[in-house]
Amino acid sequence: MTATTTSSEIKIELHKSPVSDADRIQALETPGFGKVFTDHMVLARWTADKGWHDAKVTPRRPLELDPASAVLHYAQEIFEGMKAYKADDGRILLFRPEENARRFAQSATRMAMPPVPEELFLKAVEELVRVDKAWIPSGDASLYLRPFMFANEAFLGVRPAQEYVFCIIASPVGAYFKGGAKAVSLWVETEYTRAAAGGTGAAKCGGNYAASLVAQAEAAKKDCDQVVFLDAAEHRWVEELGGMNVFFVMNDGSVVTPPLGGTILPGITRASVVVLAGEKGLRVEQRPYSFAEWQQDATSGKLVEAFACGTAAVLAGIGLVRHAGGEFLVGDGQTGKLTSELRQQLVSLQKGVTNDERGWTRLIPA
């Protein structure tokens, strides 16, 4: 059935030929990560004279770009990663979406792009999820949401563009890492860096990830799941993985994570872990932590576990660490007790299993 309605200034245009129920159910059985997409997407446009306008949920289709579109030449592009979850009782929940909206606006500002108003961002996410709610998997899977924005002005001068497109697509996803809850292996990169002071490290822009891909490819050659970057100035201080923040758990009950300072992404999962760990009575230290310390602490037994965290993987224990001079294990090389506890606590909140006393979950009305 086709229909066109409006909801708080967001037009709803339903797909004339959505995926059949049978094909959708089959796709949801083994969705993988980022390979299957829902029937609809969000589109909105910004121009210097009109601001944000023409917001709509519309059938998912290819985007048409002029060869001179500014994004293709000067990389004015940002994105977010968030999820919609289906609770056992059928409720549909988002986890701290306001933080995604704020970070999206901060990324836009850093990239000289017009911020999407928080109200529009949240409403667009909710409407897309509502329209494509049949695509939300049950169990441990979820619906991954990818809001993004790019410069669309056909102009080759070097200046901020005067036209932008805001879009949201959705993809049902399973586990991010193939091994599921198994601890991941890391390659420590000492040649390439992800970001430098004064750069775009704190912005969620595609260029940061493009810069990490050569190092990620090297990690794959070393039979590692992910790459971990050191600071650009000294190649000494641990910063973050290619797409995740990192935590270290000590035998005295303290937890260490690299500090936010403009070179790493202010992860929403990271911020949540800081709160949850603190509520467990653990001392959370946001301070510089060197790779030399990491090796020494792992060897002495002071470091008992480590984990990476992000929206896609939630929490993933770190087991084996490889580097140019050799390799070492963190703890016994398996996912640690605290990592498992924090992961379960987060997932239970996201899925509505436990009572949300912090106001982190957002219910999407039926």
Disulfide bonds with the S-S distance in Angstrom:
none
